[in-house]
Amino acid sequence: MSENSSMAKLKVAGTWGGLIEVELENWTLHMLRDEVAKRSGLDPDSIKLISAGKILKDDGDATTTLTLAQLGIKENSKILSTRGAAPEEGKSIVDEEERSRRLSRVKAAATALSKRHADGSLPIEDYNIELEDQGGHKVQFGTETDQSAAMMGLMLHTKAKSLIEMEMYSDAVEVLAMAEFVDNLPMMEIDIVWCYFLLRDIKCLSDAGVRLERARKGLERAHGKDLSRLRLLQAGQSPEMALYVRLELLEGVVAYHTGQCDKALNALKSAHAKFLQLQIPDETLSLVMGMGFQEKDAKRALRLNNQDVASSVDFLIEETAKRAHKREEDLQRQKEINEQKKYGVTPMKKAVDMQMLNRLNSIGYARDLAAESLRRNENDFQQALDTLTNPKVNSSIQAYIESRKRKRQEQLVGISVDELVTMGFVRGRATSALQAGGNREDIIQRLLQSVPEANPASSPNDGVAESSGFGGRESTSEEVDGGGAKQDSEMKDDTTDETANRGSTSGDDGEEEDQERDSEIEDDIANEIARVDSLSAYDINLVLEIEAINEYLAMLDASQESG
């Protein structure tokens, strides 16, 4: 450094705070970033420098490096140092195309999942997605369209939060934009602006201001001015406090970068005060944890109950009971799904209604018989009951059910009654052997063992149909089986039609539909939904928030000092 060069002082706040002496005509942005990173103890590549509301970038060409003076930095300029997101400039066109395809898959998967789980269709998966309020009660909107839209918004918002956790902020903004019109708008707006902030995208300041205004108005409608309605509804609890910390921080950031220093200071001080309210004294936390609760659960309970130990313990006991009850409900619903898959779908591709099935079962009808009647009658209880009380139709349904059971057993063991008959076995004995279970070899061996030894007193038709080699007489088979072959023939067309109506429960149709399903993305979304509960939206980790609050308060202090 030349001794004759004039030195200038820059005021730095953020990851490190203080004065740095530089030579404006000689120092480059790279040199300043290295110096700030060294004093911050951070990697220079993770540092972003902001001045006058703009991210500092060296816009020189490959052979020219701009000095700080050429970048507009002057004596006493204020520099904000932040930890920025990973740079995206290096992404190739192929990377961007892959990212675009994956985001499109996310939207398509959320759309498909919401449609299947909102309209009463039989779940293809081994899980079922339902809407619940914060109390854990099922929520049903007026129409299937509304229900599907709400589910889709929930899925996309949950996916976006997962992307934020992985620091994939640009992707999160894209997914939030997909859900913007179908989910909780105020929280959506706050999350979008939060991503802007984490990306340090100053270009989005005007959009951020508009979004935060909409979020504030929406929360005021829901919670009342100064959270008055919320405190009344929540009996003094404050589940939204962490959300307001983030909101007021972002309002302060936008105000600061638009030159509204007084407004910024008030918002940041309010956010800081709320942050302090959410801090849990170690003694209080240890007291609750000493009663057998995990640290995360204890912190959440104390935050939601204004750090009152008795109320927090009552809350935790109630939440534990709710979780146990929820697990029982989930297991029961899983059993119902598995049972529904056995019965197939209606002509309109809807699952058999389990409530209607239980009603019919309670008045004495067998479950498989009642389910088949409901399936044929689109879950219309009265029509299903009329079908069951008609002796002729009832008998026809029972015959169809038995035929279906036999065909399932044939598919399972890999051999059919007709195939056994062509081997020379009597249809009635073949049917009984098949129903007894076992694999192909077991069934054939069982039939061979049941054939009596030939003697003058025995009939040639006792075990094996009379034939010249294999291939028994069809008339003999019908006589022994009491018309089984004839019944099979009568049921053939009916079975074909019913199989078409059974949708994706079994056979080739199910395989084709399962191939069309984007199982990777859908299962990913479902797993992310399963990780959250009704209060997860308010269980915000405020580490980044308090860092940002301190950064901008330091910037405001520096601004006041220079003024």
C-alpha positions as CSV (number, residue, x, y, z in Angstrom):
1,M,0.0,0.0,0.0
2,S,1.5,3.4,-0.9
3,E,2.1,5.7,1.9
4,N,1.1,8.7,-0.2
5,S,-2.4,7.2,-1.0
6,S,-5.3,8.9,0.7
7,M,-7.2,6.7,3.1
8,A,-11.0,6.5,3.5
9,K,-13.1,5.1,6.2
10,L,-16.0,2.8,5.5
11,K,-18.7,1.9,8.1
12,V,-19.4,-1.8,8.0
13,A,-22.3,-3.6,9.7
14,G,-23.7,-7.1,9.5
15,T,-21.5,-10.1,9.8
16,W,-18.9,-7.8,11.3
17,G,-19.3,-4.3,12.5
18,G,-16.8,-1.5,12.6
19,L,-14.6,0.9,10.5
20,I,-12.3,-0.3,7.7
21,E,-9.7,2.0,6.2
22,V,-9.3,1.6,2.5
23,E,-7.8,3.2,-0.6
24,L,-10.8,4.0,-2.8
25,E,-8.7,4.4,-5.9
26,N,-6.7,1.2,-5.4
27,W,-8.9,-1.2,-3.5
28,T,-11.2,-3.5,-5.5
29,L,-14.4,-5.2,-4.4
30,H,-12.6,-8.5,-4.1
31,M,-10.1,-7.0,-1.7
32,L,-12.9,-5.4,0.4
33,R,-14.8,-8.7,0.5
34,D,-11.7,-10.6,1.6
35,E,-11.0,-8.1,4.4
36,V,-14.6,-8.2,5.7
37,A,-14.6,-12.0,5.5
38,K,-11.3,-12.2,7.4
39,R,-12.7,-10.1,10.2
40,S,-16.0,-12.0,10.2
41,G,-14.3,-15.4,10.2
42,L,-16.2,-16.4,7.1
43,D,-15.5,-17.7,3.6
44,P,-15.3,-14.7,1.2
45,D,-17.6,-16.6,-1.3
46,S,-20.3,-16.6,1.3
47,I,-20.2,-12.8,1.8
48,K,-22.4,-10.3,0.0
49,L,-21.8,-6.6,0.3
50,I,-24.6,-4.1,0.0
51,S,-24.3,-0.3,-0.3
52,A,-27.0,2.3,-1.0
53,G,-29.6,-0.5,-1.4
54,K,-27.6,-2.4,-4.1
55,I,-25.6,-5.5,-4.0
56,L,-22.0,-4.6,-5.0
57,K,-20.8,-6.4,-8.1
58,D,-17.7,-5.9,-10.2
59,D,-19.1,-5.1,-13.6
60,G,-15.7,-4.7,-15.3
61,D,-14.7,-6.9,-18.3
62,A,-12.2,-9.8,-18.2
63,T,-9.2,-7.4,-18.4
64,T,-10.5,-4.6,-16.2
65,T,-11.2,-4.7,-12.5
66,L,-13.1,-1.7,-11.1
67,T,-11.9,0.1,-8.0
68,L,-14.2,1.0,-5.1
69,A,-14.2,4.6,-6.3
70,Q,-15.4,3.5,-9.7
71,L,-18.2,1.4,-8.0
72,G,-19.4,4.6,-6.3
73,I,-18.0,4.0,-2.8
74,K,-17.1,7.2,-1.0
75,E,-15.7,8.4,2.3
76,N,-17.9,7.2,5.2
77,S,-20.0,5.0,2.9
78,K,-22.1,2.5,4.8
79,I,-21.6,-1.1,3.8
80,L,-23.9,-4.0,4.9
81,S,-22.1,-7.4,5.0
82,T,-24.4,-10.4,4.8
83,R,-24.2,-14.1,4.4
84,G,-25.7,-14.6,0.9
85,A,-27.2,-17.7,-0.7
86,A,-25.0,-19.9,-2.9
87,P,-24.4,-18.1,-6.2
88,E,-26.4,-19.2,-9.1
89,E,-24.5,-17.5,-11.9
90,G,-22.5,-20.6,-12.6
91,K,-25.5,-22.7,-13.4
92,S,-25.5,-24.1,-17.0
93,I,-28.4,-24.2,-19.3
94,V,-28.7,-27.9,-18.7
95,D,-29.0,-27.3,-14.9
96,E,-31.7,-24.7,-15.5
97,E,-33.6,-27.0,-17.7
98,E,-33.4,-29.8,-15.2
99,R,-34.5,-27.4,-12.4
100,S,-37.5,-26.3,-14.6
101,R,-38.5,-29.9,-15.3
102,R,-38.3,-30.8,-11.6
103,L,-40.4,-27.8,-10.6
104,S,-43.0,-28.7,-13.3
105,R,-43.1,-32.3,-11.8
106,V,-43.7,-30.8,-8.4
107,K,-46.8,-28.9,-9.6
108,A,-48.1,-31.9,-11.6
109,A,-47.6,-34.2,-8.6
110,A,-49.4,-31.9,-6.2
111,T,-52.2,-31.5,-8.7
112,A,-52.6,-35.2,-9.2
113,L,-52.4,-36.0,-5.5
114,S,-55.0,-33.3,-4.5
115,K,-57.4,-34.5,-7.2
116,R,-57.2,-38.1,-6.2
117,H,-57.5,-37.4,-2.4
118,A,-60.2,-34.8,-2.6
119,D,-62.8,-36.4,-4.9
120,G,-63.3,-39.7,-3.0
121,S,-61.3,-41.8,-5.4
122,L,-59.7,-44.9,-4.1
123,P,-56.1,-44.1,-3.1
124,I,-53.5,-45.7,-5.2
125,E,-50.9,-45.3,-2.4
126,D,-50.8,-46.7,1.0
127,Y,-51.7,-43.4,2.6
128,N,-54.6,-41.0,2.5
129,I,-54.4,-37.2,2.6
130,E,-57.1,-35.3,4.5
131,L,-57.5,-31.6,5.6
132,E,-57.5,-30.8,9.3
133,D,-57.8,-27.6,11.3
134,Q,-55.4,-26.7,14.2
135,G,-57.5,-28.8,16.5
136,G,-57.0,-31.9,14.5
137,H,-60.6,-32.0,13.2
138,K,-61.3,-33.0,9.6
139,V,-62.2,-30.1,7.3
140,Q,-64.5,-30.6,4.3
141,F,-65.1,-27.7,1.9
142,G,-68.3,-27.4,-0.1
143,T,-67.2,-28.7,-3.4
144,E,-64.6,-31.2,-4.6
145,T,-62.9,-28.3,-6.6
146,D,-62.5,-26.2,-3.4
147,Q,-61.2,-29.3,-1.5
148,S,-58.7,-30.1,-4.2
149,A,-57.5,-26.5,-4.4
150,A,-57.0,-26.3,-0.6
151,M,-55.1,-29.6,-0.6
152,M,-52.9,-28.5,-3.6
153,G,-52.0,-25.2,-1.8
154,L,-51.1,-27.1,1.4
155,M,-48.9,-29.5,-0.5
156,L,-47.1,-26.8,-2.5
157,H,-46.6,-24.6,0.6
158,T,-45.2,-27.5,2.6
159,K,-42.8,-28.3,-0.3
160,A,-41.7,-24.7,-0.5
161,K,-40.9,-24.7,3.3
162,S,-38.8,-27.8,2.8
163,L,-36.9,-26.1,0.0
164,I,-36.3,-23.1,2.3
165,E,-34.8,-25.4,4.9
166,M,-32.5,-26.8,2.2
167,E,-31.5,-23.2,1.3
168,M,-32.9,-23.6,-2.2
169,Y,-34.6,-20.2,-2.0
170,S,-35.1,-19.5,-5.8
171,D,-36.9,-22.9,-6.1
172,A,-38.9,-22.1,-3.0
173,V,-40.1,-18.8,-4.6
174,E,-41.2,-20.7,-7.7
175,V,-43.2,-23.2,-5.8
176,L,-44.7,-20.6,-3.5
177,A,-45.9,-18.7,-6.6
178,M,-47.6,-21.9,-7.8
179,A,-49.6,-22.0,-4.5
180,E,-50.1,-18.3,-4.1
181,F,-53.8,-18.3,-5.0
182,V,-54.9,-21.6,-3.3
183,D,-53.4,-21.5,0.3
184,N,-53.1,-19.2,3.3
185,L,-52.3,-15.9,1.6
186,P,-50.7,-13.9,4.4
187,M,-48.3,-16.7,5.4
188,M,-47.5,-17.3,1.7
189,E,-46.7,-13.6,1.2
190,I,-44.4,-13.6,4.2
191,D,-42.6,-16.7,3.0
192,I,-42.0,-15.3,-0.4
193,V,-40.5,-12.0,0.9
194,W,-38.4,-14.1,3.4
195,C,-37.0,-15.9,0.3
196,Y,-36.3,-12.5,-1.3
197,F,-34.4,-11.5,1.8
198,L,-32.4,-14.7,2.0
199,L,-31.5,-14.3,-1.6
200,R,-30.5,-10.6,-0.9
201,D,-32.6,-9.7,-4.0
202,I,-32.8,-5.9,-3.7
203,K,-34.6,-5.8,-7.1
204,C,-37.7,-7.2,-5.5
205,L,-38.1,-4.5,-2.9
206,S,-41.1,-2.9,-4.4
207,D,-42.8,-6.2,-4.8
208,A,-41.8,-7.1,-1.2
209,G,-43.5,-4.0,0.1
210,V,-46.8,-4.7,-1.6
211,R,-46.7,-8.4,-0.4
212,L,-46.0,-7.4,3.2
213,E,-48.9,-4.9,3.1
214,R,-51.3,-7.7,1.9
215,A,-49.9,-10.0,4.6
216,R,-50.4,-7.4,7.3
217,K,-54.0,-6.7,6.3
218,G,-54.8,-10.4,6.0
219,L,-53.4,-11.1,9.5
220,E,-55.3,-8.2,10.9
221,R,-58.5,-9.5,9.5
222,A,-57.8,-12.9,11.1
223,H,-56.2,-11.9,14.4
224,G,-57.5,-8.4,15.0
225,K,-55.5,-5.2,15.7
226,D,-52.7,-5.9,18.1
227,L,-53.6,-9.6,18.1
228,S,-56.7,-8.9,20.2
229,R,-59.0,-11.4,18.5
230,L,-56.2,-14.0,18.4
231,R,-55.6,-13.7,22.2
232,L,-59.4,-14.1,22.8
233,L,-59.7,-17.1,20.6
234,Q,-56.5,-18.8,21.8
235,A,-57.3,-18.1,25.5
236,G,-54.1,-16.1,26.0
237,Q,-51.8,-18.3,24.0
238,S,-49.5,-16.7,21.4
239,P,-48.8,-19.3,18.7
240,E,-48.3,-16.6,16.0
241,M,-45.7,-14.5,17.9
242,A,-42.8,-16.0,15.9
243,L,-44.6,-15.3,12.6
244,Y,-44.9,-11.6,13.6
245,V,-41.2,-11.5,14.4
246,R,-40.4,-12.4,10.8
247,L,-43.1,-10.1,9.4
248,E,-41.9,-7.0,11.3
249,L,-38.2,-7.8,10.5
250,L,-39.1,-7.9,6.8
251,E,-41.1,-4.7,7.1
252,G,-38.1,-3.0,8.7
253,V,-35.8,-4.3,6.0
254,V,-38.0,-2.9,3.2
255,A,-38.4,0.4,5.1
256,Y,-34.6,0.7,5.5
257,H,-33.9,0.1,1.9
258,T,-36.5,2.6,0.8
259,G,-35.1,5.4,3.0
260,Q,-37.8,5.2,5.7
261,C,-35.4,5.0,8.7
262,D,-37.9,5.9,11.4
263,K,-40.4,3.3,10.2
264,A,-37.6,0.7,9.9
265,L,-36.4,1.4,13.4
266,N,-39.9,1.0,14.9
267,A,-40.5,-2.2,13.0
268,L,-37.1,-3.7,14.0
269,K,-37.5,-2.7,17.7
270,S,-41.0,-4.3,17.7
271,A,-39.6,-7.5,16.2
272,H,-36.7,-7.5,18.7
273,A,-39.2,-7.1,21.6
274,K,-41.3,-10.0,20.4
275,F,-38.1,-12.1,19.9
276,L,-37.2,-11.5,23.6
277,Q,-40.7,-12.6,24.6
278,L,-40.1,-15.9,22.9
279,Q,-36.8,-16.6,24.7
280,I,-37.1,-19.4,27.3
281,P,-35.1,-19.1,30.5
282,D,-32.9,-22.2,31.0
283,E,-34.4,-22.8,34.4
284,T,-38.0,-22.8,33.1
285,L,-37.0,-25.1,30.2
286,S,-35.2,-27.5,32.5
287,L,-38.2,-27.6,34.8
288,V,-40.5,-28.8,32.0
289,M,-38.0,-31.1,30.5
290,G,-37.5,-32.6,33.9
291,M,-41.1,-33.9,33.7
292,G,-40.1,-36.2,30.8
293,F,-40.7,-34.0,27.7
294,Q,-38.3,-33.4,24.8
295,E,-36.5,-30.0,24.5
296,K,-38.3,-29.2,21.2
297,D,-41.7,-30.0,22.6
298,A,-41.0,-28.1,25.9
299,K,-39.9,-25.0,24.0
300,R,-42.9,-25.0,21.8
301,A,-45.3,-25.4,24.7
302,L,-43.6,-22.6,26.7
303,R,-43.7,-20.3,23.8
304,L,-47.3,-21.0,23.0
305,N,-48.3,-20.5,26.7
306,N,-46.4,-17.4,27.5
307,Q,-43.8,-19.4,29.5
308,D,-46.4,-20.4,32.1
309,V,-45.1,-23.8,33.3
310,A,-48.5,-25.2,34.5
311,S,-50.3,-24.3,31.3
312,S,-47.4,-25.6,29.2
313,V,-47.4,-29.0,31.0
314,D,-51.2,-29.2,30.5
315,F,-50.7,-28.4,26.8
316,L,-48.0,-31.1,26.4
317,I,-50.2,-33.7,28.1
318,E,-53.1,-32.8,25.8
319,E,-50.9,-32.9,22.7
320,T,-49.5,-36.3,23.7
321,A,-53.0,-37.6,24.0
322,K,-53.9,-36.1,20.6
323,R,-51.0,-37.7,19.0
324,A,-51.8,-41.1,20.4
325,H,-55.4,-40.7,19.2
326,K,-54.2,-39.6,15.8
327,R,-52.0,-42.7,15.5
328,E,-55.0,-44.9,16.2
329,E,-57.1,-43.0,13.7
330,D,-54.3,-43.3,11.1
331,L,-54.0,-47.1,11.7
332,Q,-57.8,-47.5,11.4
333,R,-57.8,-45.4,8.2
334,Q,-55.0,-47.6,6.8
335,K,-57.1,-50.7,7.5
336,E,-60.1,-49.1,5.7
337,I,-58.0,-48.2,2.7
338,N,-56.7,-51.8,2.4
339,E,-60.3,-53.0,2.8
340,Q,-61.6,-50.6,0.2
341,K,-58.9,-51.8,-2.3
342,K,-60.4,-55.3,-2.0
343,Y,-63.8,-54.1,-3.1
344,G,-62.7,-52.0,-6.1
345,V,-64.2,-48.8,-7.3
346,T,-67.6,-47.7,-8.6
347,P,-68.4,-47.0,-12.2
348,M,-67.5,-43.4,-11.5
349,K,-64.1,-44.5,-10.0
350,K,-65.0,-43.7,-6.4
351,A,-64.1,-45.9,-3.5
352,V,-66.8,-47.8,-1.5
353,D,-68.1,-45.5,1.2
354,M,-67.0,-47.1,4.5
355,Q,-69.8,-45.4,6.6
356,M,-72.5,-46.8,4.3
357,L,-70.8,-50.2,4.4
358,N,-70.8,-50.2,8.2
359,R,-74.5,-49.3,8.2
360,L,-75.4,-52.2,5.9
361,N,-73.1,-54.5,7.9
362,S,-74.8,-53.5,11.1
363,I,-78.2,-54.6,9.9
364,G,-76.9,-58.1,9.0
365,Y,-75.5,-58.1,5.5
366,A,-72.0,-59.6,5.0
367,R,-69.4,-56.9,4.3
368,D,-68.3,-58.2,0.9
369,L,-71.9,-58.5,-0.2
370,A,-72.8,-55.1,1.1
371,A,-69.7,-53.6,-0.5
372,E,-70.4,-55.0,-3.9
373,S,-74.0,-53.7,-3.8
374,L,-72.7,-50.2,-2.8
375,R,-70.1,-50.4,-5.5
376,R,-72.6,-51.2,-8.2
377,N,-75.0,-48.4,-7.0
378,E,-72.4,-45.5,-6.6
379,N,-72.6,-45.7,-2.8
380,D,-76.3,-44.9,-2.8
381,F,-77.5,-46.5,0.4
382,Q,-81.1,-46.9,-0.5
383,Q,-80.4,-48.4,-3.9
384,A,-77.9,-50.7,-2.4
385,L,-80.4,-51.9,0.2
386,D,-83.0,-52.4,-2.5
387,T,-80.6,-54.5,-4.4
388,L,-79.8,-56.7,-1.4
389,T,-83.4,-57.2,-0.6
390,N,-84.1,-58.5,-4.1
391,P,-83.5,-62.3,-3.8
392,K,-82.6,-62.9,-7.5
393,V,-80.1,-60.0,-7.6
394,N,-78.7,-60.8,-4.2
395,S,-78.1,-64.4,-5.4
396,S,-76.4,-63.1,-8.5
397,I,-74.1,-60.8,-6.5
398,Q,-73.1,-63.7,-4.2
399,A,-72.3,-65.9,-7.2
400,Y,-70.2,-63.1,-8.7
401,I,-68.3,-62.6,-5.4
402,E,-67.5,-66.3,-5.2
403,S,-66.4,-66.3,-8.8
404,R,-64.2,-63.3,-8.1
405,K,-62.7,-64.9,-5.0
406,R,-61.9,-68.0,-7.1
407,K,-60.3,-66.0,-9.8
408,R,-58.1,-64.1,-7.3
409,Q,-57.0,-67.4,-5.8
410,E,-56.2,-68.7,-9.3
411,Q,-54.1,-65.6,-10.0
412,L,-52.3,-66.0,-6.6
413,V,-51.3,-69.7,-7.2
414,G,-50.8,-69.5,-10.9
415,I,-53.4,-72.2,-11.9
416,S,-57.1,-72.1,-12.7
417,V,-60.0,-74.5,-12.3
418,D,-60.3,-74.8,-16.0
419,E,-56.6,-75.8,-16.3
420,L,-57.1,-78.4,-13.6
421,V,-60.1,-79.8,-15.5
422,T,-58.1,-80.1,-18.6
423,M,-55.7,-82.3,-16.6
424,G,-58.5,-84.7,-16.0
425,F,-59.7,-83.6,-12.5
426,V,-63.3,-83.2,-11.7
427,R,-64.4,-79.5,-11.5
428,G,-65.9,-79.8,-8.0
429,R,-62.8,-81.4,-6.5
430,A,-60.6,-78.9,-8.4
431,T,-62.5,-75.9,-7.0
432,S,-62.3,-77.3,-3.4
433,A,-58.5,-77.9,-3.8
434,L,-58.0,-74.4,-5.1
435,Q,-60.0,-72.9,-2.2
436,A,-57.9,-74.9,0.3
437,G,-54.9,-72.8,-0.6
438,G,-51.2,-73.5,-1.3
439,N,-49.1,-73.2,-4.4
440,R,-49.5,-74.9,-7.8
441,E,-47.7,-78.1,-6.8
442,D,-49.6,-78.4,-3.4
443,I,-52.9,-78.2,-5.2
444,I,-52.1,-80.8,-7.8
445,Q,-50.6,-83.1,-5.1
446,R,-53.7,-82.7,-3.0
447,L,-55.9,-83.7,-5.9
448,L,-53.8,-86.7,-6.8
449,Q,-53.9,-87.9,-3.2
450,S,-57.7,-87.5,-3.1
451,V,-58.1,-89.9,-6.2
452,P,-59.2,-93.3,-4.8
453,E,-57.4,-96.4,-6.0
454,A,-59.2,-98.1,-8.9
455,N,-61.4,-101.1,-7.9
456,P,-64.5,-102.7,-9.4
457,A,-66.8,-101.0,-6.9
458,S,-65.5,-97.5,-7.6
459,S,-66.9,-95.1,-10.2
460,P,-64.4,-93.9,-12.8
461,N,-65.7,-90.3,-12.1
462,D,-65.0,-90.2,-8.3
463,G,-61.8,-88.2,-8.7
464,V,-60.7,-87.8,-12.3
465,A,-63.1,-87.0,-15.1
466,E,-63.6,-89.8,-17.6
467,S,-61.5,-89.1,-20.6
468,S,-59.2,-90.5,-23.2
469,G,-56.0,-89.1,-21.7
470,F,-56.6,-85.7,-20.2
471,G,-59.5,-83.4,-20.9
472,G,-62.6,-84.5,-19.0
473,R,-66.2,-84.7,-20.1
474,E,-67.7,-81.3,-19.5
475,S,-71.1,-82.9,-18.8
476,T,-69.6,-85.0,-16.0
477,S,-68.0,-81.9,-14.5
478,E,-71.3,-80.1,-14.3
479,E,-73.0,-83.0,-12.8
480,V,-70.5,-83.4,-10.0
481,D,-70.1,-79.7,-9.3
482,G,-73.8,-78.9,-9.3
483,G,-73.5,-76.6,-12.3
484,G,-70.2,-74.9,-11.5
485,A,-69.1,-74.7,-15.1
486,K,-72.4,-73.3,-16.1
487,Q,-72.2,-70.7,-13.4
488,D,-68.7,-69.7,-14.5
489,S,-70.0,-69.3,-18.0
490,E,-72.9,-67.2,-16.9
491,M,-70.6,-65.0,-14.8
492,K,-68.0,-64.5,-17.5
493,D,-69.5,-61.5,-19.2
494,D,-70.5,-60.0,-15.8
495,T,-67.0,-60.4,-14.4
496,T,-65.4,-58.8,-17.5
497,D,-67.6,-55.7,-17.1
498,E,-67.0,-55.5,-13.4
499,T,-63.3,-55.8,-13.8
500,A,-63.4,-52.8,-16.0
501,N,-65.2,-50.9,-13.3
502,R,-62.8,-51.9,-10.6
503,G,-60.2,-49.4,-11.9
504,S,-56.7,-49.6,-10.5
505,T,-57.2,-52.2,-7.7
506,S,-55.6,-55.1,-9.6
507,G,-54.4,-56.4,-12.9
508,D,-53.0,-54.5,-15.9
509,D,-55.1,-51.4,-15.4
510,G,-53.5,-50.8,-12.0
511,E,-50.0,-51.3,-13.3
512,E,-50.6,-48.8,-16.1
513,E,-52.0,-46.2,-13.8
514,D,-49.2,-46.7,-11.3
515,Q,-46.7,-46.1,-14.1
516,E,-48.3,-42.8,-15.0
517,R,-48.0,-41.7,-11.4
518,D,-44.8,-39.7,-10.5
519,S,-44.2,-41.8,-7.4
520,E,-40.9,-40.1,-6.6
521,I,-42.2,-36.6,-6.3
522,E,-45.6,-37.6,-4.9
523,D,-44.1,-39.7,-2.1
524,D,-41.6,-36.9,-1.4
525,I,-44.5,-34.4,-1.0
526,A,-46.5,-36.9,1.2
527,N,-43.5,-37.5,3.5
528,E,-43.0,-33.8,3.9
529,I,-46.7,-33.3,4.9
530,A,-46.4,-36.2,7.4
531,R,-43.5,-34.4,9.1
532,V,-45.6,-31.4,10.1
533,D,-48.5,-31.0,12.5
534,S,-51.2,-28.4,13.0
535,L,-48.8,-26.0,14.9
536,S,-45.6,-26.5,12.8
537,A,-46.3,-23.3,10.9
538,Y,-45.6,-21.3,14.1
539,D,-42.6,-23.3,15.3
540,I,-40.1,-21.0,13.6
541,N,-36.4,-21.2,14.3
542,L,-35.5,-17.5,14.8
543,V,-31.7,-17.7,14.6
544,L,-31.6,-16.1,11.1
545,E,-34.2,-13.5,12.2
546,I,-32.3,-12.2,15.2
547,E,-29.1,-12.0,13.2
548,A,-30.8,-9.9,10.6
549,I,-32.5,-7.7,13.2
550,N,-29.1,-7.0,14.8
551,E,-27.6,-6.3,11.4
552,Y,-30.1,-3.7,10.4
553,L,-30.3,-2.1,13.8
554,A,-26.5,-1.7,13.6
555,M,-26.9,-0.1,10.1
556,L,-29.5,2.3,11.5
557,D,-27.2,3.2,14.4
558,A,-24.4,3.9,12.0
559,S,-26.7,6.0,9.8
560,Q,-27.7,8.1,12.8
561,E,-24.1,8.5,13.9
562,S,-23.1,9.8,10.5
563,G,-26.1,12.1,10.4
